């Protein structure tokens, strides 16, 4: 079905009391890429219809959704509320309140590049409203949803759940959805980030139960599958994402929850079709309860949902474009400077003046623009883990003065950067006694202790003021132009200070922390702030809508890192995803070249013992950095594709492609880690295109390759079992 873009339906506001009977109607917002419709039935109940890509015809007919597969537009739970007998209390759907909410009014707001429908619903039994905010964007088939709940009564309202998004009927085009659709879930462990695993639905407990349609249960089955995360490591275990696709690649749904703390999404069988419900913290998973006083309101975390009648690559392409729209604008995302950091497979947290000065000239020759001194610069001794928090440079490590050393870096054309953990204080740090107890996370009157550190609470003004002062001094007096903000503890308990619940306080802290980071970037527009959390343990788009660059992993093996590098564009835009390049003097040339290739289609975090490399090894690394500078201008306008599918952790061959906007240039990074010495890389989007294939890096290494125009495939032969190459494909 096709739609004309930018046509809006606006409905007149209803009276405060819901109407018992009214004419059914729809509220629709459309962008150039997406149509989103809310259906209001004749009782005033509201449902979100399956979002429809504009100018795109589904390969199979879609049934009239609201006649049989609708789910409530929002699901709210209050303290003491039970659940309807057909659904488990552990599910986000199936409560009493969602189905009884009734339509009151709608407003459509038109902003630059986006349109938002605010749909207001009220509860006929309790005096509160919810406003569902649905936003579409001009060029991407992506919906962004949040929900605001307001207490209009004269009594407090105890809320235990508010969903950001509920949508039923995702599989209405399939008669046997349990067999024809699969669910892919991204695992995200330390050293093994962004690894997608595909599941068949029956294997997750989602199947044809024979429940729907029975007289005693005409609503839905009991089946649902949830992915949830609790604590300050927002992406420890899983990325806050999911992918539901039909096996024939004719229908794909892709979503992400945007919160730097706790979250949950679930799919399940709702009226013989799959539903999706998603949002931030809830009581059952995260100890979240919100007490709304009369006149107060609260808004949920955003959830983004992509729908395409195509394969998963088109869905990820759409999500990449959306991510570029919602993030804070920063020159770093267009410049893509090469960043040297002295940590990984290099100084490993033991920097000294002598060691840093030995690295400076090799770093300059490699073409780096930043020199970041990682952890340890503030500590006289190696055992600094539980003593962090003062952020004063060590005189022992830098006998000629830390400011003198940073001035030398600037004189040589390098912008100095520093590693900091701004959210923790070590138990041995004197700062732990200087700040009030209320400035830290607490439970039952005691500070929470995790791995020898206390968690700072950014809701407290003393915390924000102190850290503003520290950053100001380092920027103004020391000339620091880059910060690596790291975070290495996971606080799952929340805090019970000045709050409705520990989960609510944690969400408030999460938001306060991001407000503080945005204030820094407002004060110092040229400052680059990297998001790191034991590698990629907070790789979410609450953090990444603020921070211009993301650390992807602490993986120290370049062969294993290849699987992370190739999958990283599913989690973060190419121009934000930083990958370590850490050549070593004892590695052979193919291994060092693989370490370089790992980063060439993203952001370069150069490291390793550059000062100990042979002349030949230095030349190999510098060649890679030259290639990166020649192609980095294409990456902010590129989207990823995977000729061999999303990478598996143990795959012998792995391939990541980048299609540059405009369709004139394509790049392919190819890794061999086993298997046969030849592989055919199909690229359907390039079929029947006359392209010139060129080996970009490493130029002199033995490589056989040939472009097949008719098939749209690149045949690559590599003799070495462990190696990597970067190719460029250009329209002839």
C-alpha positions in Angstrom: 0.0 0.0 0.0 1.3 3.5 -0.9 0.7 6.8 0.9 1.3 10.4 0.0 3.8 11.8 2.4 3.2 14.6 5.0 -0.6 14.3 5.2 -1.8 14.5 8.7 -5.2 13.8 10.4 -5.9 15.9 13.4 -8.8 15.2 15.7 -10.8 17.5 17.9 -10.2 17.2 21.6 -13.0 15.3 23.5 -14.6 16.3 26.8 -12.8 15.2 29.9 -15.2 12.3 30.6 -14.8 9.5 28.0 -17.7 9.0 25.7 -19.4 5.6 26.1 -20.2 5.2 22.5 -18.6 7.1 19.5 -17.8 6.6 15.9 -14.7 4.6 15.1 -11.9 6.7 13.7 -8.2 6.8 13.0 -5.3 9.1 13.8 -2.5 9.0 11.3 0.9 10.6 11.0 3.0 10.0 7.9 6.5 10.8 6.9 8.3 10.2 3.6 9.1 6.7 4.8 6.4 5.6 7.2 2.7 5.7 8.0 1.6 5.3 11.7 -2.1 4.9 12.5 -3.9 4.7 15.9 -7.3 3.1 15.6 -10.1 4.3 18.0 -13.0 1.9 18.2 -16.6 2.9 18.9 -16.0 2.5 22.7 -13.1 4.8 22.7 -10.4 2.1 23.1 -7.1 2.9 21.3 -4.9 0.5 19.4 -1.7 1.0 17.3 -2.0 -0.6 13.9 1.1 -2.2 12.4 3.3 0.6 11.2 3.5 0.6 7.4 6.5 1.5 5.2 5.4 4.1 2.6 5.7 3.2 -1.1 6.4 -0.4 -0.2 4.1 -3.3 -1.0 4.2 -6.3 1.3 4.9 -9.6 -0.4 1.9 -11.1 1.2 -1.5 -9.5 2.1 -1.9 -8.1 5.6 -5.2 -8.8 7.3 -7.4 -6.1 8.8 -5.4 -5.8 12.0 -7.8 -4.1 14.4 -10.6 -6.6 13.7 -8.7 -9.5 15.4 -5.2 -8.7 16.6 -5.2 -5.4 18.4 -3.4 -4.9 21.7 -4.0 -1.9 24.0 -2.0 1.2 23.0 -0.4 1.3 26.4 -0.2 -0.9 29.4 -0.2 0.6 32.9 0.0 -1.1 36.3 -0.7 0.3 39.7 0.3 -1.0 43.1 -2.1 -3.7 44.3 -3.5 -4.3 40.8 -3.9 -7.9 39.8 -3.9 -9.3 36.3 -6.5 -10.8 34.0 -6.5 -14.6 34.2 -5.4 -15.1 30.6 -2.0 -13.5 31.2 0.9 -13.9 33.6 1.6 -11.0 36.0 5.2 -11.3 34.7 4.2 -10.1 31.3 4.0 -6.4 30.3 0.6 -7.0 28.8 -2.7 -8.4 30.1 -3.4 -6.0 32.9 -6.8 -4.5 33.8 -6.0 -0.8 33.1 -4.7 -0.9 29.5 -7.9 -2.3 28.0 -10.1 0.2 29.9 -8.3 3.4 29.0 -10.4 5.6 26.7 -9.5 8.2 24.1 -9.7 11.8 25.1 -7.8 13.9 22.6 -5.0 14.1 20.1 -2.5 16.7 19.0 -0.1 16.5 16.1 3.1 18.5 16.4 5.3 19.2 13.4 9.0 19.7 14.0 11.9 20.1 11.7 12.4 16.7 10.2 9.8 14.9 12.3 6.1 14.7 13.2 4.7 13.6 16.6 1.2 12.5 17.5 0.3 12.9 21.2 -2.6 10.6 22.0 -4.2 11.3 25.4 -6.2 8.5 27.1 -7.9 8.5 30.5 -9.0 5.9 33.0 -12.8 6.0 33.7 -12.2 4.6 37.2 -9.1 6.6 38.4 -8.3 10.2 37.8 -5.1 10.0 35.7 -4.2 10.2 32.0 -1.5 8.8 29.8 -0.2 10.6 26.7 1.4 8.3 24.2 3.9 10.2 22.0 4.5 8.7 18.6 7.2 10.3 16.4 8.1 9.6 12.7 11.1 11.0 10.8 11.4 12.1 7.2 13.7 9.6 5.6 13.6 6.4 7.8 10.8 3.9 8.4 11.3 4.2 12.2 8.8 5.0 14.9 9.9 6.4 18.2 7.5 6.0 21.2 7.4 7.2 24.8 4.5 7.6 27.3 3.7 10.2 29.9 1.5 9.5 32.9 -0.1 12.3 34.8 -1.9 12.2 38.2 -5.0 14.5 38.1 -6.4 13.3 41.4 -5.9 14.7 44.9 -4.2 11.5 46.1 -0.9 10.0 45.4 -0.7 7.4 42.6 1.7 4.4 42.9 2.7 3.3 39.5 4.5 0.0 38.9 4.6 -0.2 35.1 4.1 2.1 32.1 5.1 0.8 28.7 6.7 2.9 26.0 5.4 0.9 23.2 2.8 -1.9 22.7 2.0 -3.2 19.2 0.1 -6.4 18.2 -0.3 -8.1 14.9 3.3 -8.1 13.9 2.8 -11.4 12.0 -0.7 -11.0 10.6 0.6 -11.8 7.1 1.4 -15.3 8.1 -1.0 -18.2 8.8 1.7 -20.1 10.7 3.7 -17.4 12.3 5.4 -19.7 14.8 7.1 -21.5 11.9 7.6 -18.7 9.4 9.2 -16.1 11.7 12.5 -16.1 13.7 13.7 -14.0 16.6 17.3 -12.8 16.7 18.7 -11.5 20.0 22.1 -9.7 20.5 24.2 -11.1 23.3 26.7 -8.6 24.6 29.2 -10.0 27.1 32.6 -8.5 28.1 35.1 -9.4 25.4 32.3 -10.8 23.2 30.1 -7.8 22.3 27.2 -7.5 19.7 26.8 -11.2 18.9 23.4 -12.0 17.4 21.8 -15.4 17.9 18.8 -16.5 15.8 16.1 -18.6 17.4 13.0 -20.3 16.0 9.9 -19.3 17.9 8.8 -22.7 19.2 12.3 -23.1 20.7 11.5 -20.0 22.8 8.1 -21.4 23.9 6.1 -19.4 21.3 3.9 -21.7 19.3 0.3 -22.5 18.3 -1.2 -23.3 21.7 -4.7 -23.8 20.6 -5.9 -21.3 23.2 -7.0 -18.3 21.2 -10.6 -18.6 20.0 -11.8 -20.9 22.8 -15.0 -19.7 24.5 -13.3 -19.4 27.9 -10.3 -17.5 26.5 -10.8 -15.2 23.5 -7.9 -12.9 24.3 -4.5 -14.5 24.0 -2.3 -17.4 25.0 0.0 -17.4 28.1 3.1 -17.5 26.0 5.7 -14.7 25.9 9.5 -14.4 25.8 11.2 -11.5 27.5 14.7 -10.0 27.5 15.5 -7.7 30.4 18.5 -6.0 32.0 18.8 -4.6 35.5 21.4 -2.2 36.8 23.9 0.4 35.7 25.5 -1.9 33.1 22.7 -1.3 30.6 24.1 -3.7 28.0 25.7 -6.4 30.1 24.4 -9.7 28.8 22.3 -8.3 25.9 22.0 -5.2 23.8 18.6 -3.6 24.3 17.5 -4.7 20.9 15.6 -7.4 19.0 14.9 -8.6 15.5 11.8 -10.4 14.3 11.9 -11.5 10.6 10.1 -13.8 8.3 12.2 -16.6 6.9 11.7 -15.5 3.3 13.0 -12.0 4.2 9.8 -10.4 3.1 9.0 -8.8 6.5 11.3 -7.5 9.2 10.8 -5.8 12.6 13.8 -4.3 14.4 13.7 -2.4 17.7 15.8 -0.8 20.4 15.2 0.5 24.0 17.0 3.8 24.7 18.0 3.8 28.3 21.4 3.8 30.1 20.0 1.6 32.9 17.3 -1.0 33.3 15.0 -2.0 30.5 12.7 -4.8 29.2 11.2 -5.9 26.0 9.1 -8.9 25.2 7.2 -10.6 22.4 4.4 -13.1 22.7 1.3 -14.6 21.2 -1.6 -12.1 21.3 -4.7 -13.3 19.5 -2.8 -15.7 17.3 -0.2 -13.1 16.2 3.0 -11.8 17.7 3.0 -8.7 19.8 5.8 -6.5 21.0 5.9 -4.6 24.3 8.9 -2.6 25.5 10.1 0.1 27.9 12.2 1.0 30.8 12.3 -0.3 34.4 9.2 -2.1 35.9 8.5 -3.4 39.4 8.7 -7.1 38.6 12.2 -6.9 37.1 13.8 -3.8 38.5 12.3 -2.8 41.8 10.8 0.2 40.1 7.7 2.0 41.7 6.9 5.6 41.1 4.8 7.6 43.5 3.1 10.4 41.6 1.8 13.2 43.8 -1.2 15.2 42.7 -0.3 17.2 39.6 2.9 15.3 38.9 3.8 13.4 35.7 6.6 11.1 34.5 7.7 10.1 31.0 9.1 6.7 30.0 12.3 6.0 28.2 12.1 5.9 24.3 11.7 2.8 22.2 12.4 2.9 18.5 10.8 0.4 16.1 11.7 -0.2 12.4 9.5 -2.0 10.0 10.4 -2.9 6.4 8.9 -5.4 3.9 12.4 -6.5 3.2 15.4 -8.2 4.8 17.3 -7.4 8.0 20.0 -5.4 6.2 17.4 -2.8 5.1 16.1 -2.7 8.7 19.6 -2.0 10.1 20.2 0.6 7.4 17.0 2.4 8.5 18.0 2.2 12.2 21.4 3.6 11.3 19.8 6.6 9.6 17.5 7.1 12.6 20.4 6.9 15.1 22.1 9.7 13.1 19.0 11.8 13.4 18.4 11.5 17.2 22.0 11.9 18.4 23.6 15.1 19.5 25.4 16.9 16.6 29.2 16.8 17.0 32.0 17.6 14.6 33.8 14.4 15.7 31.2 12.4 13.7 32.2 14.0 10.5 35.9 14.4 11.0 36.6 10.8 12.4 40.1 11.7 13.7 42.5 8.9 14.5 42.8 8.5 18.3 45.8 6.9 19.9 45.1 5.5 23.4 48.0 4.1 25.4 46.1 1.3 27.2 45.2 -1.8 25.1 48.1 -4.2 24.5 50.3 -1.2 25.3 50.9 0.5 28.7 47.9 -1.3 30.2 47.3 1.3 33.0 50.9 2.0 33.8 51.8 5.3 32.1 54.9 7.2 32.9 56.5 10.3 31.4 59.3 8.2 29.8 56.9 5.6 28.3 54.6 8.3 26.8 57.4 10.3 25.3 58.8 7.2 23.6 55.4 6.7 21.9 54.9 10.3 20.7 56.9 10.2 17.5 55.6 6.8 16.3 52.0 8.0 17.0 52.6 11.2 15.0 54.1 9.2 12.1 51.0 7.0 12.1 48.8 10.1 11.6 47.0 10.1 14.9 45.4 13.4 15.9 44.7 12.6 19.6 46.9 11.1 22.3 44.8 9.7 25.1 46.5 8.8 28.4 44.5 6.0 29.9 44.1 4.9 33.5 46.9 5.2 36.0 47.9 8.9 35.4 46.6 9.9 38.8 48.2 7.1 40.9 51.7 6.9 42.4 51.4 3.1 42.7 49.9 0.4 40.6 47.2 -0.5 43.2 45.0 2.5 42.4 41.7 0.6 41.7 40.0 1.5 45.1 41.7 4.9 45.4 40.3 6.7 42.4 38.2 9.9 42.6 40.5 12.8 43.3 41.7 13.1 39.7 45.0 14.8 40.4 48.1 13.8 38.4 50.9 11.7 39.9 54.1 13.6 40.5 55.9 10.3 40.8 54.9 9.2 37.3 55.5 12.6 35.8 58.5 14.2 37.6 58.7 17.1 35.2 55.1 18.0 35.6 51.9 16.6 34.0 51.0 19.9 32.5 54.4 20.1 30.9 53.9 16.7 29.4 50.5 17.6 27.9 52.0 20.9 26.6 54.6 18.8 24.8 51.9 16.8 23.2 50.1 19.9 22.0 53.3 21.4 20.7 53.8 18.3 18.5 50.2 18.7 17.1 48.5 16.1 19.2 45.4 16.9 21.3 45.8 15.4 24.7 43.1 13.2 26.2 42.6 11.6 29.6 40.8 8.5 31.1 38.4 9.2 33.9 35.7 7.3 35.8 33.4 10.2 36.8 30.7 8.1 38.5 32.8 6.3 41.2 34.9 7.1 44.2 37.3 4.5 45.6 36.9 3.4 49.2 40.4 4.5 50.0 40.1 7.9 48.4 40.0 10.9 50.7 37.1 12.2 48.6 34.9 9.4 50.0 35.0 11.3 53.3 34.6 14.8 51.8 31.2 14.2 50.2 28.0 13.7 52.2 26.4 10.2 52.4 23.5 11.5 50.3 25.9 11.9 47.4 26.3 8.2 47.0 24.0 5.2 46.2 22.7 3.7 49.5 20.5 0.9 50.8 19.1 0.8 54.3 21.4 3.6 55.5 24.6 2.1 54.1 26.6 3.1 51.1 26.6 0.5 48.4 30.0 -1.0 47.8 30.9 -2.6 44.5 34.5 -3.8 43.7 36.1 -1.4 46.1 34.1 1.6 44.8 31.2 3.8 45.8 28.6 4.8 43.2 28.1 8.6 43.0 24.5 9.8 42.7 24.3 12.5 40.0 20.9 13.7 41.3 23.0 15.4 44.1 24.2 18.9 43.3 27.5 18.4 45.2 28.4 15.6 42.8 27.6 17.5 39.7 29.3 20.7 40.9 32.5 18.9 42.0 32.8 17.0 38.7 32.2 20.2 36.7 35.1 21.8 38.6 37.4 18.9 37.9 36.6 18.8 34.1 36.9 22.6 33.9 40.4 22.5 35.5 41.6 19.7 33.2 40.3 21.5 30.1 41.3 25.0 30.9 44.6 24.6 32.8 45.8 21.3 31.3 44.5 21.7 27.7 42.7 18.4 27.7 40.5 18.0 24.5 39.3 14.4 24.9 37.9 12.4 27.8 37.4 8.7 27.9 34.6 8.3 30.4 34.8 4.7 31.7 32.6 2.9 34.1 33.5 -0.5 35.6 31.0 -1.5 38.3 27.5 -2.7 38.0 25.0 -1.5 40.6 21.9 -3.7 40.4 20.3 -2.6 43.7 19.6 1.0 42.8 19.5 3.5 45.8 16.7 4.2 48.3 17.7 7.8 49.1 15.0 10.5 48.3 12.9 8.3 46.1 9.8 6.3 45.5 11.8 3.1 45.0 15.4 2.1 44.3 14.6 1.5 40.6 13.0 4.9 40.3 16.1 6.6 41.8 18.4 4.7 39.5 16.5 6.0 36.4 16.6 9.5 37.8 20.4 9.2 38.3 20.8 7.8 34.8 19.0 10.9 33.4 20.9 13.3 35.7 24.2 11.9 34.5 23.4 12.4 30.9 22.2 15.9 31.7 25.6 16.6 33.2 27.5 15.2 30.2 25.4 17.4 27.9 26.2 20.4 30.0 29.9 19.7 29.5 29.5 19.5 25.8 27.5 22.8 25.8 30.3 24.5 27.7 33.1 23.0 25.6 31.7 22.3 22.1 35.0 21.0 20.7 35.4 18.5 23.5 35.2 14.9 22.6 33.7 12.6 25.3 34.0 8.8 24.7 31.6 6.4 26.2 33.3 3.4 27.6 32.0 0.8 30.2 34.3 -2.2 30.5 34.3 -1.9 26.7 30.7 -2.0 25.5 28.7 -2.7 28.6 26.7 0.6 28.2 26.4 0.6 24.4 22.9 2.0 24.3 21.3 4.9 22.5 20.6 6.9 25.6 24.4 7.2 26.0 25.1 7.3 22.3 22.6 10.1 21.6 24.9 12.2 23.8 28.4 10.8 23.4 30.0 11.1 19.9 32.1 7.9 20.2 31.7 4.5 21.8 34.3 2.0 22.9 33.4 -1.4 21.5 35.3 -3.9 23.6 38.2 -4.8 25.8 39.0 -7.8 23.6 42.8 -8.3 23.3 42.9 -10.9 20.5 42.6 -9.4 17.0 41.3 -12.7 15.6 38.4 -12.8 18.0 37.9 -9.1 17.7 37.0 -9.6 14.0 33.5 -11.0 14.9 32.9 -7.9 17.1 34.0 -5.5 14.5 31.8 -7.0 11.8 28.7 -7.0 14.0 29.3 -3.6 15.6 27.3 -1.6 13.0 24.2 -3.4 14.3 24.7 -1.6 17.7 26.2 1.8 16.7 26.7 3.9 13.7 30.0 3.3 11.9 31.3 6.8 12.7 30.7 6.2 16.5 32.0 2.6 16.9 35.6 2.6 18.0 37.8 -0.5 17.5 41.2 -1.2 18.9 44.2 -1.4 16.5 47.1 -2.7 18.6 50.0 -4.1 16.6 52.7 -6.1 18.5 56.3 -6.7 17.6 56.0 -10.5 18.2 53.0 -10.9 15.8 53.4 -11.8 12.2 52.4 -9.3 9.5 49.1 -11.0 8.8 48.0 -10.7 12.4 49.1 -7.1 12.6 47.3 -6.4 9.4 44.1 -8.1 10.7 44.3 -5.8 13.8 44.3 -2.8 11.4 41.5 -4.1 9.2 39.3 -4.6 12.3 38.9 -0.8 12.6 39.0 0.5 9.0 35.2 0.6 8.5 34.5 2.3 11.9 36.6 4.4 14.3 40.3 3.8 14.9 41.5 3.5 18.5 45.2 3.1 17.7 47.3 1.5 20.5 50.0 -1.2 20.8 53.7 -0.9 21.2 54.3 1.3 18.2 57.7 2.3 19.7 58.9 -1.3 19.6 57.8 -2.3 16.1 60.3 -3.0 13.3 60.5 -0.6 10.3 58.5 -3.1 8.2 55.8 -3.4 10.9 55.6 0.4 11.3 55.2 0.7 7.5 52.3 -1.8 7.5 50.4 0.1 10.3 51.0 3.5 8.7 49.8 2.2 5.4 46.5 1.2 7.1 46.2 4.6 8.7 46.7 6.3 5.3 43.9 4.2 3.8 41.7 5.0 6.7 42.2 8.8 6.2 41.4 8.3 2.5 38.0 6.6 3.1 36.8 8.0 6.5 34.9 10.8 4.7 32.6 8.1 3.3 31.7 6.4 6.6 29.3 9.1 8.1 27.1 8.4 5.1 27.4 4.7 4.9 25.2 1.8 6.0 26.3 -1.8 6.6 25.6 -5.0 4.8 26.8 -8.6 5.5 27.3 -10.8 2.4 27.7 -13.9 4.5 25.1 -12.9 7.1 25.7 -11.6 10.6 28.9 -13.0 11.9 29.1 -16.0 14.2 31.7 -16.0 17.0 33.5 -19.0 15.5 32.9 -18.4 11.8 35.8 -19.2 9.5 35.0 -16.4 7.1 33.5 -13.0 8.2 32.5 -10.1 5.9 31.3 -6.6 6.6 30.3 -4.3 3.8 29.6 -0.6 3.7 27.4 1.0 1.1 28.1 4.7 0.7 25.0 6.9 0.3 24.6 7.5 -3.4 25.5 4.0 -4.4 28.7 4.8 -6.2 31.2 3.2 -3.7 31.2 0.1 -1.6 33.7 -1.3 0.8 34.1 -4.9 2.1 36.3 -6.0 5.0 37.0 -9.7 4.7 38.4 -11.9 7.4 39.6 -15.5 7.1 39.9 -17.4 10.4 39.6 -20.9 9.0 37.8 -22.9 6.4 38.5 -23.2 2.7 40.9 -20.8 1.1 38.3 -19.4 -1.3 34.9 -17.8 -0.6 32.2 -16.2 -2.8 30.6 -13.1 -1.3 27.1 -12.5 -2.7 25.8 -8.9 -2.6 22.3 -8.9 -4.1 22.1 -5.1 -4.0 25.1 -5.0 -6.4 23.8 -7.7 -8.9 24.2 -6.7 -12.6 26.3 -3.7 -11.7 29.5 -3.1 -13.5 31.9 -2.5 -10.6 35.7 -2.2 -10.4 37.1 -4.2 -7.5 40.3 -2.9 -5.8 42.3 -4.2 -2.9 42.9 -1.3 -0.6 44.8 -2.9 2.3 47.3 -4.5 2.7 48.2 -3.8 -0.9 51.3 -6.0 -1.2 49.8 -9.1 0.4 48.9 -12.1 -1.7 45.2 -11.9 -2.6 43.1 -13.3 -5.4 39.8 -11.6 -6.2 37.3 -11.2 -9.0 34.0 -9.4 -9.4 31.1 -11.3 -11.0 28.8 -8.8 -12.6 25.9 -11.2 -13.4 25.9 -12.8 -9.9 26.7 -9.6 -8.0 29.4 -11.4 -6.0 33.1 -11.0 -5.1 35.2 -14.2 -5.2 38.1 -13.9 -2.8 41.0 -16.3 -2.3 43.4 -16.1 0.6 46.2 -18.5 1.3 46.8 -17.7 4.9 44.4 -19.2 7.5 44.4 -16.1 9.6 44.3 -12.9 7.6 42.1 -9.9 6.6 41.7 -7.6 3.6 39.8 -4.4 2.7 38.3 -4.0 -0.7 36.7 -1.1 -2.5 34.1 -1.5 -5.2 33.5 1.4 -7.5 31.0 1.9 -10.3 32.9 1.7 -13.5 
